[in-house]
């Protein structure tokens, strides 16, 4: 007869939530720091109207 496996400790349900919250907090801090950096380049405005016109391939009469 084989040996029984050693019982493992149960992980808390909130462990995954805490992990996700920590990741999100780090990302927010990183983005905020990048936004406030004097070396940050201002983002170019997106030309949505031009993109929409380019997407039209045929016009129904």
PQR file of N, CA, C, O and H, with PARSE charges and radii, in Angstrom:
ATOM      1  N   UNK A   1       0.840  -1.181   0.000 -0.4000 1.5000
ATOM      2  CA  UNK A   1       0.000   0.000   0.000 -0.0000 2.0000
ATOM      3  C   UNK A   1       0.887   1.248   0.000  0.5500 1.7000
ATOM      4  O   UNK A   1       1.878   1.311   0.729 -0.5500 1.4000
ATOM      5  N   UNK A   2       0.525   2.247  -0.827 -0.4000 1.5000
ATOM      6  CA  UNK A   2       1.331   3.464  -0.949 -0.0000 2.0000
ATOM      7  C   UNK A   2       1.147   4.414   0.222  0.5500 1.7000
ATOM      8  O   UNK A   2       0.224   4.285   1.027 -0.5500 1.4000
ATOM      9  H   UNK A   2      -0.279   2.196  -1.419  0.4000 1.0000
ATOM     10  N   UNK A   3       2.051   5.361   0.285 -0.4000 1.5000
ATOM     11  CA  UNK A   3       1.960   6.359   1.354 -0.0000 2.0000
ATOM     12  C   UNK A   3       0.901   7.404   1.018  0.5500 1.7000
ATOM     13  O   UNK A   3       0.621   7.670  -0.150 -0.5500 1.4000
ATOM     14  H   UNK A   3       2.800   5.465  -0.369  0.4000 1.0000
ATOM     15  N   UNK A   4       0.324   7.984   2.049 -0.4000 1.5000
ATOM     16  CA  UNK A   4      -0.655   9.053   1.831 -0.0000 2.0000
ATOM     17  C   UNK A   4       0.091  10.340   1.504  0.5500 1.7000
ATOM     18  O   UNK A   4       1.162  10.582   2.061 -0.5500 1.4000
ATOM     19  H   UNK A   4       0.551   7.768   2.999  0.4000 1.0000
ATOM     20  N   UNK A   5      -0.446  11.173   0.615 -0.4000 1.5000
ATOM     21  CA  UNK A   5       0.223  12.445   0.331 -0.0000 2.0000
ATOM     22  C   UNK A   5       0.121  13.386   1.529  0.5500 1.7000
ATOM     23  O   UNK A   5      -0.834  13.333   2.304 -0.5500 1.4000
ATOM     24  H   UNK A   5      -1.316  10.977   0.163  0.4000 1.0000
ATOM     25  N   UNK A   6       1.113  14.234   1.657 -0.4000 1.5000
ATOM     26  CA  UNK A   6       1.094  15.157   2.801 -0.0000 2.0000
ATOM     27  C   UNK A   6      -0.020  16.180   2.601  0.5500 1.7000
ATOM     28  O   UNK A   6      -0.193  16.694   1.496 -0.5500 1.4000
ATOM     29  H   UNK A   6       1.889  14.277   1.027  0.4000 1.0000
ATOM     30  N   UNK A   7      -0.769  16.478   3.644 -0.4000 1.5000
ATOM     31  CA  UNK A   7      -1.851  17.451   3.500 -0.0000 2.0000
ATOM     32  C   UNK A   7      -1.292  18.856   3.259  0.5500 1.7000
ATOM     33  O   UNK A   7      -0.359  19.290   3.935 -0.5500 1.4000
ATOM     34  H   UNK A   7      -0.629  16.061   4.542  0.4000 1.0000
ATOM     35  N   UNK A   8      -1.874  19.552   2.289 -0.4000 1.5000
ATOM     36  CA  UNK A   8      -1.407  20.897   1.956 -0.0000 2.0000
ATOM     37  C   UNK A   8      -2.251  21.933   2.698  0.5500 1.7000
ATOM     38  O   UNK A   8      -3.405  21.685   3.049 -0.5500 1.4000
ATOM     39  H   UNK A   8      -2.632  19.199   1.739  0.4000 1.0000
ATOM     40  N   UNK A   9      -1.650  23.086   2.922 -0.4000 1.5000
ATOM     41  CA  UNK A   9      -2.388  24.168   3.575 -0.0000 2.0000
ATOM     42  C   UNK A   9      -3.388  24.752   2.593  0.5500 1.7000
ATOM     43  O   UNK A   9      -3.106  24.874   1.401 -0.5500 1.4000
ATOM     44  H   UNK A   9      -0.713  23.287   2.637  0.4000 1.0000
ATOM     45  N   UNK A  10      -4.540  25.105   3.093 -0.4000 1.5000
ATOM     46  CA  UNK A  10      -5.560  25.698   2.228 -0.0000 2.0000
ATOM     47  C   UNK A  10      -5.262  27.172   2.019  0.5500 1.7000
ATOM     48  O   UNK A  10      -4.921  27.892   2.957 -0.5500 1.4000
ATOM     49  H   UNK A  10      -4.770  25.006   4.062  0.4000 1.0000
ATOM     50  N   UNK A  11      -5.396  27.603   0.783 -0.4000 1.5000
ATOM     51  CA  UNK A  11      -5.190  29.026   0.478 -0.0000 2.0000
ATOM     52  C   UNK A  11      -6.451  29.799   0.815  0.5500 1.7000
ATOM     53  O   UNK A  11      -7.566  29.332   0.583 -0.5500 1.4000
ATOM     54  H   UNK A  11      -5.673  27.018   0.021  0.4000 1.0000
ATOM     55  N   UNK A  12      -6.257  30.976   1.360 -0.4000 1.5000
ATOM     56  CA  UNK A  12      -7.402  31.818   1.673 -0.0000 2.0000
ATOM     57  C   UNK A  12      -8.054  32.284   0.379  0.5500 1.7000
ATOM     58  O   UNK A  12      -7.374  32.489  -0.627 -0.5500 1.4000
ATOM     59  H   UNK A  12      -5.351  31.355   1.548  0.4000 1.0000
ATOM     60  N   UNK A  13      -9.368  32.448   0.407 -0.4000 1.5000
ATOM     61  CA  UNK A  13     -10.084  32.882  -0.796 -0.0000 2.0000
ATOM     62  C   UNK A  13      -9.684  34.298  -1.186  0.5500 1.7000
ATOM     63  O   UNK A  13      -9.672  34.643  -2.368 -0.5500 1.4000
ATOM     64  H   UNK A  13      -9.920  32.281   1.223  0.4000 1.0000
ATOM     65  N   UNK A  14      -9.360  35.107  -0.201 -0.4000 1.5000
ATOM     66  CA  UNK A  14      -9.050  36.515  -0.481 -0.0000 2.0000
ATOM     67  C   UNK A  14      -7.627  36.691  -1.018  0.5500 1.7000
ATOM     68  O   UNK A  14      -7.234  37.802  -1.375 -0.5500 1.4000
ATOM     69  H   UNK A  14      -9.370  34.827   0.759  0.4000 1.0000
ATOM     70  N   UNK A  15      -6.860  35.612  -1.076 -0.4000 1.5000
ATOM     71  CA  UNK A  15      -5.461  35.713  -1.511 -0.0000 2.0000
ATOM     72  C   UNK A  15      -5.370  36.186  -2.960  0.5500 1.7000
ATOM     73  O   UNK A  15      -4.543  37.035  -3.292 -0.5500 1.4000
ATOM     74  H   UNK A  15      -7.180  34.710  -0.786  0.4000 1.0000
ATOM     75  N   UNK A  16      -6.224  35.633  -3.817 -0.4000 1.5000
ATOM     76  CA  UNK A  16      -6.233  36.031  -5.223 -0.0000 2.0000
ATOM     77  C   UNK A  16      -6.659  37.477  -5.396  0.5500 1.7000
ATOM     78  O   UNK A  16      -6.109  38.202  -6.225 -0.5500 1.4000
ATOM     79  H   UNK A  16      -6.896  34.943  -3.547  0.4000 1.0000
ATOM     80  N   UNK A  17      -7.648  37.895  -4.604 -0.4000 1.5000
ATOM     81  CA  UNK A  17      -8.125  39.278  -4.682 -0.0000 2.0000
ATOM     82  C   UNK A  17      -7.024  40.244  -4.274  0.5500 1.7000
ATOM     83  O   UNK A  17      -6.845  41.295  -4.889 -0.5500 1.4000
ATOM     84  H   UNK A  17      -8.094  37.306  -3.930  0.4000 1.0000
ATOM     85  N   UNK A  18      -6.296  39.881  -3.242 -0.4000 1.5000
ATOM     86  CA  UNK A  18      -5.220  40.754  -2.751 -0.0000 2.0000
ATOM     87  C   UNK A  18      -4.121  40.859  -3.810  0.5500 1.7000
ATOM     88  O   UNK A  18      -3.541  41.925  -4.016 -0.5500 1.4000
ATOM     89  H   UNK A  18      -6.441  39.027  -2.742  0.4000 1.0000
ATOM     90  N   UNK A  19      -3.852  39.757  -4.466 -0.4000 1.5000
ATOM     91  CA  UNK A  19      -2.828  39.724  -5.517 -0.0000 2.0000
ATOM     92  C   UNK A  19      -3.217  40.669  -6.652  0.5500 1.7000
ATOM     93  O   UNK A  19      -2.389  41.438  -7.141 -0.5500 1.4000
ATOM     94  H   UNK A  19      -4.323  38.891  -4.300  0.4000 1.0000
ATOM     95  N   UNK A  20      -4.480  40.605  -7.064 -0.4000 1.5000
ATOM     96  CA  UNK A  20      -4.971  41.458  -8.156 -0.0000 2.0000
ATOM     97  C   UNK A  20      -4.928  42.927  -7.746  0.5500 1.7000
ATOM     98  O   UNK A  20      -4.532  43.781  -8.539 -0.5500 1.4000
ATOM     99  H   UNK A  20      -5.152  39.981  -6.667  0.4000 1.0000
ATOM    100  N   UNK A  21      -5.332  43.222  -6.517 -0.4000 1.5000
ATOM    101  CA  UNK A  21      -5.353  44.608  -6.035 -0.0000 2.0000
ATOM    102  C   UNK A  21      -3.943  45.186  -6.002  0.5500 1.7000
ATOM    103  O   UNK A  21      -3.741  46.353  -6.340 -0.5500 1.4000
ATOM    104  H   UNK A  21      -5.653  42.528  -5.873  0.4000 1.0000
ATOM    105  N   UNK A  22      -2.973  44.380  -5.600 -0.4000 1.5000
ATOM    106  CA  UNK A  22      -1.579  44.835  -5.554 -0.0000 2.0000
ATOM    107  C   UNK A  22      -1.084  45.147  -6.958  0.5500 1.7000
ATOM    108  O   UNK A  22      -0.412  46.156  -7.175 -0.5500 1.4000
ATOM    109  H   UNK A  22      -3.137  43.432  -5.326  0.4000 1.0000
ATOM    110  N   UNK A  23      -1.414  44.288  -7.905 -0.4000 1.5000
ATOM    111  CA  UNK A  23      -1.005  44.496  -9.301 -0.0000 2.0000
ATOM    112  C   UNK A  23      -1.610  45.793  -9.841  0.5500 1.7000
ATOM    113  O   UNK A  23      -0.918  46.591 -10.475 -0.5500 1.4000
ATOM    114  H   UNK A  23      -1.961  43.469  -7.729  0.4000 1.0000
ATOM    115  N   UNK A  24      -2.908  45.999  -9.586 -0.4000 1.5000
ATOM    116  CA  UNK A  24      -3.581  47.205 -10.077 -0.0000 2.0000
ATOM    117  C   UNK A  24      -2.989  48.460  -9.456  0.5500 1.7000
ATOM    118  O   UNK A  24      -2.821  49.476 -10.131 -0.5500 1.4000
ATOM    119  H   UNK A  24      -3.470  45.351  -9.071  0.4000 1.0000
ATOM    120  N   UNK A  25      -2.674  48.389  -8.168 -0.4000 1.5000
ATOM    121  CA  UNK A  25      -2.092  49.552  -7.483 -0.0000 2.0000
ATOM    122  C   UNK A  25      -0.744  49.912  -8.104  0.5500 1.7000
ATOM    123  O   UNK A  25      -0.442  51.087  -8.311 -0.5500 1.4000
ATOM    124  H   UNK A  25      -2.811  47.564  -7.619  0.4000 1.0000
ATOM    125  N   UNK A  26       0.065  48.891  -8.400 -0.4000 1.5000
ATOM    126  CA  UNK A  26       1.377  49.133  -9.022 -0.0000 2.0000
ATOM    127  C   UNK A  26       1.222  49.767 -10.396  0.5500 1.7000
ATOM    128  O   UNK A  26       1.946  50.698 -10.746 -0.5500 1.4000
ATOM    129  H   UNK A  26      -0.180  47.936  -8.232  0.4000 1.0000
ATOM    130  N   UNK A  27       0.256  49.246 -11.183 -0.4000 1.5000
ATOM    131  CA  UNK A  27       0.038  49.772 -12.529 -0.0000 2.0000
ATOM    132  C   UNK A  27      -0.414  51.228 -12.484  0.5500 1.7000
ATOM    133  O   UNK A  27       0.053  52.053 -13.269 -0.5500 1.4000
ATOM    134  H   UNK A  27      -0.333  48.489 -10.899  0.4000 1.0000
ATOM    135  N   UNK A  28      -1.329  51.543 -11.556 -0.4000 1.5000
ATOM    136  CA  UNK A  28      -1.810  52.922 -11.425 -0.0000 2.0000
ATOM    137  C   UNK A  28      -0.669  53.859 -11.064  0.5500 1.7000
ATOM    138  O   UNK A  28      -0.555  54.952 -11.620 -0.5500 1.4000
ATOM    139  H   UNK A  28      -1.708  50.873 -10.918  0.4000 1.0000
ATOM    140  N   UNK A  29       0.172  53.431 -10.135 -0.4000 1.5000
ATOM    141  CA  UNK A  29       1.306  54.251  -9.712 -0.0000 2.0000
ATOM    142  C   UNK A  29       2.260  54.473 -10.878  0.5500 1.7000
ATOM    143  O   UNK A  29       2.766  55.578 -11.073 -0.5500 1.4000
ATOM    144  H   UNK A  29       0.079  52.543  -9.684  0.4000 1.0000
ATOM    145  N   UNK A  30       2.503  53.421 -11.649 -0.4000 1.5000
ATOM    146  CA  UNK A  30       3.404  53.507 -12.794 -0.0000 2.0000
ATOM    147  C   UNK A  30       2.867  54.492 -13.835  0.5500 1.7000
ATOM    148  O   UNK A  30       3.606  55.328 -14.356 -0.5500 1.4000
ATOM    149  H   UNK A  30       2.092  52.523 -11.490  0.4000 1.0000
ATOM    150  N   UNK A  31       1.567  54.379 -14.127 -0.4000 1.5000
ATOM    151  CA  UNK A  31       0.957  55.268 -15.115 -0.0000 2.0000
ATOM    152  C   UNK A  31       0.939  56.713 -14.630  0.5500 1.7000
ATOM    153  O   UNK A  31       1.186  57.638 -15.403 -0.5500 1.4000
ATOM    154  H   UNK A  31       0.967  53.701 -13.704  0.4000 1.0000
ATOM    155  N   UNK A  32       0.646  56.900 -13.345 -0.4000 1.5000
ATOM    156  CA  UNK A  32       0.604  58.258 -12.785 -0.0000 2.0000
ATOM    157  C   UNK A  32       1.992  58.889 -12.825  0.5500 1.7000
ATOM    158  O   UNK A  32       2.133  60.067 -13.152 -0.5500 1.4000
ATOM    159  H   UNK A  32       0.446  56.149 -12.716  0.4000 1.0000
ATOM    160  N   UNK A  33       3.009  58.109 -12.492 -0.4000 1.5000
ATOM    161  CA  UNK A  33       4.386  58.618 -12.525 -0.0000 2.0000
ATOM    162  C   UNK A  33       4.789  58.985 -13.948  0.5500 1.7000
ATOM    163  O   UNK A  33       5.438  60.006 -14.176 -0.5500 1.4000
ATOM    164  H   UNK A  33       2.894  57.152 -12.226  0.4000 1.0000
ATOM    165  N   UNK A  34       4.400  58.149 -14.897 -0.4000 1.5000
ATOM    166  CA  UNK A  34       4.744  58.408 -16.295 -0.0000 2.0000
ATOM    167  C   UNK A  34       4.034  59.669 -16.796  0.5500 1.7000
ATOM    168  O   UNK A  34       4.595  60.453 -17.563 -0.5500 1.4000
ATOM    169  H   UNK A  34       3.872  57.319 -14.712  0.4000 1.0000
ATOM    170  N   UNK A  35       2.794  59.845 -16.349 -0.4000 1.5000
ATOM    171  CA  UNK A  35       2.005  60.998 -16.774 -0.0000 2.0000
ATOM    172  C   UNK A  35       2.595  62.300 -16.222  0.5500 1.7000
ATOM    173  O   UNK A  35       2.603  63.323 -16.907 -0.5500 1.4000
ATOM    174  H   UNK A  35       2.338  59.209 -15.726  0.4000 1.0000
ATOM    175  N   UNK A  36       3.087  62.255 -14.987 -0.4000 1.5000
ATOM    176  CA  UNK A  36       3.616  63.457 -14.339 -0.0000 2.0000
ATOM    177  C   UNK A  36       5.092  63.698 -14.632  0.5500 1.7000
ATOM    178  O   UNK A  36       5.663  64.684 -14.167 -0.5500 1.4000
ATOM    179  H   UNK A  36       3.081  61.424 -14.431  0.4000 1.0000
ATOM    180  N   UNK A  37       5.705  62.818 -15.388 -0.4000 1.5000
ATOM    181  CA  UNK A  37       7.129  62.945 -15.677 -0.0000 2.0000
ATOM    182  C   UNK A  37       7.386  64.126 -16.618  0.5500 1.7000
ATOM    183  O   UNK A  37       6.626  64.337 -17.563 -0.5500 1.4000
ATOM    184  H   UNK A  37       5.242  62.016 -15.766  0.4000 1.0000
ATOM    185  N   UNK A  38       8.457  64.902 -16.366 -0.4000 1.5000
ATOM    186  CA  UNK A  38       8.770  66.014 -17.270 -0.0000 2.0000
ATOM    187  C   UNK A  38       9.245  65.526 -18.638  0.5500 1.7000
ATOM    188  O   UNK A  38       9.255  66.295 -19.600 -0.5500 1.4000
ATOM    189  H   UNK A  38       9.075  64.731 -15.598  0.4000 1.0000
ATOM    190  N   UNK A  39       9.636  64.265 -18.730 -0.4000 1.5000
ATOM    191  CA  UNK A  39      10.114  63.716 -19.996 -0.0000 2.0000
ATOM    192  C   UNK A  39       8.986  63.065 -20.790  0.5500 1.7000
ATOM    193  O   UNK A  39       9.198  62.614 -21.916 -0.5500 1.4000
ATOM    194  H   UNK A  39       9.628  63.641 -17.949  0.4000 1.0000
ATOM    195  N   UNK A  40       7.796  63.015 -20.213 -0.4000 1.5000
ATOM    196  CA  UNK A  40       6.670  62.388 -20.899 -0.0000 2.0000
ATOM    197  C   UNK A  40       6.251  63.207 -22.109  0.5500 1.7000
ATOM    198  O   UNK A  40       6.158  64.432 -22.038 -0.5500 1.4000
ATOM    199  H   UNK A  40       7.624  63.382 -19.299  0.4000 1.0000
ATOM    200  N   UNK A  41       6.001  62.531 -23.210 -0.4000 1.5000
ATOM    201  CA  UNK A  41       5.580  63.208 -24.439 -0.0000 2.0000
ATOM    202  C   UNK A  41       4.061  63.288 -24.446  0.5500 1.7000
ATOM    203  O   UNK A  41       3.398  62.283 -24.190 -0.5500 1.4000
ATOM    204  H   UNK A  41       6.076  61.536 -23.268  0.4000 1.0000
ATOM    205  N   UNK A  42       3.488  64.463 -24.733 -0.4000 1.5000
ATOM    206  CA  UNK A  42       2.026  64.535 -24.793 -0.0000 2.0000
ATOM    207  C   UNK A  42       1.488  63.662 -25.928  0.5500 1.7000
ATOM    208  O   UNK A  42       2.061  63.620 -27.017 -0.5500 1.4000
ATOM    209  H   UNK A  42       4.026  65.279 -24.940  0.4000 1.0000
ATOM    210  N   UNK A  43       0.407  62.984 -25.665 -0.4000 1.5000
ATOM    211  CA  UNK A  43      -0.160  62.062 -26.654 -0.0000 2.0000
ATOM    212  C   UNK A  43      -0.783  62.848 -27.800  0.5500 1.7000
ATOM    213  O   UNK A  43      -1.364  63.915 -27.601 -0.5500 1.4000
ATOM    214  H   UNK A  43      -0.058  63.018 -24.781  0.4000 1.0000
ATOM    215  N   UNK A  44      -0.650  62.296 -29.002 -0.4000 1.5000
ATOM    216  CA  UNK A  44      -1.249  62.935 -30.173 -0.0000 2.0000
ATOM    217  C   UNK A  44      -2.749  62.653 -30.181  0.5500 1.7000
ATOM    218  O   UNK A  44      -3.170  61.554 -29.820 -0.5500 1.4000
ATOM    219  H   UNK A  44      -0.178  61.429 -29.163  0.4000 1.0000
ATOM    220  N   UNK A  45      -3.560  63.631 -30.590 -0.4000 1.5000
ATOM    221  CA  UNK A  45      -5.001  63.377 -30.659 -0.0000 2.0000
ATOM    222  C   UNK A  45      -5.308  62.372 -31.768  0.5500 1.7000
ATOM    223  O   UNK A  45      -4.697  62.402 -32.836 -0.5500 1.4000
ATOM    224  H   UNK A  45      -3.218  64.524 -30.883  0.4000 1.0000
ATOM    225  N   UNK A  46      -6.251  61.496 -31.500 -0.4000 1.5000
ATOM    226  CA  UNK A  46      -6.594  60.472 -32.482 -0.0000 2.0000
ATOM    227  C   UNK A  46      -7.535  61.064 -33.527  0.5500 1.7000
ATOM    228  O   UNK A  46      -8.476  61.783 -33.192 -0.5500 1.4000
ATOM    229  H   UNK A  46      -6.747  61.472 -30.632  0.4000 1.0000
ATOM    230  N   UNK A  47      -7.274  60.760 -34.775 -0.4000 1.5000
ATOM    231  CA  UNK A  47      -8.097  61.261 -35.869 -0.0000 2.0000
ATOM    232  C   UNK A  47      -9.207  60.248 -36.135  0.5500 1.7000
ATOM    233  O   UNK A  47      -9.116  59.438 -37.057 -0.5500 1.4000
ATOM    234  H   UNK A  47      -6.509  60.176 -35.047  0.4000 1.0000
ATOM    235  N   UNK A  48     -10.252  60.306 -35.316 -0.4000 1.5000
ATOM    236  CA  UNK A  48     -11.316  59.306 -35.417 -0.0000 2.0000
ATOM    237  C   UNK A  48     -12.157  59.501 -36.675  0.5500 1.7000
ATOM    238  O   UNK A  48     -12.595  58.523 -37.281 -0.5500 1.4000
ATOM    239  H   UNK A  48     -10.325  60.964 -34.567  0.4000 1.0000
ATOM    240  N   UNK A  49     -12.388  60.748 -37.072 -0.4000 1.5000
ATOM    241  CA  UNK A  49     -13.216  61.007 -38.256 -0.0000 2.0000
ATOM    242  C   UNK A  49     -12.541  60.445 -39.505  0.5500 1.7000
ATOM    243  O   UNK A  49     -13.194  59.830 -40.348 -0.5500 1.4000
ATOM    244  H   UNK A  49     -12.032  61.543 -36.579  0.4000 1.0000
ATOM    245  N   UNK A  50     -11.243  60.659 -39.618 -0.4000 1.5000
ATOM    246  CA  UNK A  50     -10.499  60.139 -40.766 -0.0000 2.0000
ATOM    247  C   UNK A  50     -10.507  58.629 -40.806  0.5500 1.7000
ATOM    248  O   UNK A  50     -10.619  58.026 -41.873 -0.5500 1.4000
ATOM    249  H   UNK A  50     -10.713  61.159 -38.933  0.4000 1.0000
ATOM    250  N   UNK A  51     -10.388  58.015 -39.627 -0.4000 1.5000
ATOM    251  CA  UNK A  51     -10.397  56.556 -39.554 -0.0000 2.0000
ATOM    252  C   UNK A  51     -11.758  56.011 -39.979  0.5500 1.7000
ATOM    253  O   UNK A  51     -11.840  54.999 -40.675 -0.5500 1.4000
ATOM    254  H   UNK A  51     -10.297  58.505 -38.760  0.4000 1.0000
ATOM    255  N   UNK A  52     -12.832  56.695 -39.553 -0.4000 1.5000
ATOM    256  CA  UNK A  52     -14.182  56.244 -39.882 -0.0000 2.0000
ATOM    257  C   UNK A  52     -14.405  56.311 -41.388  0.5500 1.7000
ATOM    258  O   UNK A  52     -15.004  55.407 -41.970 -0.5500 1.4000
ATOM    259  H   UNK A  52     -12.765  57.518 -38.988  0.4000 1.0000
ATOM    260  N   UNK A  53     -13.925  57.381 -42.020 -0.4000 1.5000
ATOM    261  CA  UNK A  53     -14.085  57.511 -43.470 -0.0000 2.0000
ATOM    262  C   UNK A  53     -13.300  56.438 -44.211  0.5500 1.7000
ATOM    263  O   UNK A  53     -13.746  55.913 -45.232 -0.5500 1.4000
ATOM    264  H   UNK A  53     -13.438  58.116 -41.547  0.4000 1.0000
ATOM    265  N   UNK A  54     -12.129  56.124 -43.681 -0.4000 1.5000
ATOM    266  CA  UNK A  54     -11.297  55.102 -44.316 -0.0000 2.0000
ATOM    267  C   UNK A  54     -11.965  53.727 -44.220  0.5500 1.7000
ATOM    268  O   UNK A  54     -11.793  52.882 -45.098 -0.5500 1.4000
ATOM    269  H   UNK A  54     -11.766  56.550 -42.853  0.4000 1.0000
ATOM    270  N   UNK A  55     -12.726  53.517 -43.143 -0.4000 1.5000
ATOM    271  CA  UNK A  55     -13.387  52.231 -42.922 -0.0000 2.0000
ATOM    272  C   UNK A  55     -14.568  51.999 -43.846  0.5500 1.7000
ATOM    273  O   UNK A  55     -14.965  50.854 -44.061 -0.5500 1.4000
ATOM    274  H   UNK A  55     -12.866  54.203 -42.430  0.4000 1.0000
ATOM    275  N   UNK A  56     -15.147  53.082 -44.406 -0.4000 1.5000
ATOM    276  CA  UNK A  56     -16.302  52.930 -45.292 -0.0000 2.0000
ATOM    277  C   UNK A  56     -15.813  52.428 -46.650  0.5500 1.7000
ATOM    278  O   UNK A  56     -14.988  53.069 -47.301 -0.5500 1.4000
ATOM    279  H   UNK A  56     -14.825  54.013 -44.231  0.4000 1.0000
ATOM    280  N   UNK A  57     -16.328  51.284 -47.060 -0.4000 1.5000
ATOM    281  CA  UNK A  57     -15.887  50.718 -48.335 -0.0000 2.0000
ATOM    282  C   UNK A  57     -16.928  50.899 -49.427  0.5500 1.7000
ATOM    283  O   UNK A  57     -16.582  51.022 -50.602 -0.5500 1.4000
ATOM    284  H   UNK A  57     -16.998  50.764 -46.531  0.4000 1.0000
ATOM    285  N   UNK A  58     -18.220  50.918 -49.043 -0.4000 1.5000
ATOM    286  CA  UNK A  58     -19.241  51.148 -50.073 -0.0000 2.0000
ATOM    287  C   UNK A  58     -20.411  51.895 -49.443  0.5500 1.7000
ATOM    288  O   UNK A  58     -20.672  51.774 -48.246 -0.5500 1.4000
ATOM    289  H   UNK A  58     -18.501  50.818 -48.088  0.4000 1.0000
ATOM    290  N   UNK A  59     -21.094  52.652 -50.253 -0.4000 1.5000
ATOM    291  CA  UNK A  59     -22.221  53.451 -49.778 -0.0000 2.0000
ATOM    292  C   UNK A  59     -23.488  52.890 -50.402  0.5500 1.7000
ATOM    293  O   UNK A  59     -23.585  52.746 -51.620 -0.5500 1.4000
ATOM    294  H   UNK A  59     -20.882  52.750 -51.225  0.4000 1.0000
ATOM    295  N   UNK A  60     -24.458  52.576 -49.549 -0.4000 1.5000
ATOM    296  CA  UNK A  60     -25.737  52.062 -50.052 -0.0000 2.0000
ATOM    297  C   UNK A  60     -26.606  53.242 -50.470  0.5500 1.7000
ATOM    298  O   UNK A  60     -26.704  54.236 -49.749 -0.5500 1.4000
ATOM    299  H   UNK A  60     -24.379  52.694 -48.559  0.4000 1.0000
ATOM    300  N   UNK A  61     -27.235  53.130 -51.632 -0.4000 1.5000
ATOM    301  CA  UNK A  61     -28.092  54.220 -52.119 -0.0000 2.0000
ATOM    302  C   UNK A  61     -29.514  54.032 -51.633  0.5500 1.7000
ATOM    303  O   UNK A  61     -30.384  54.848 -51.938 -0.5500 1.4000
ATOM    304  H   UNK A  61     -27.156  52.323 -52.217  0.4000 1.0000
TER
END
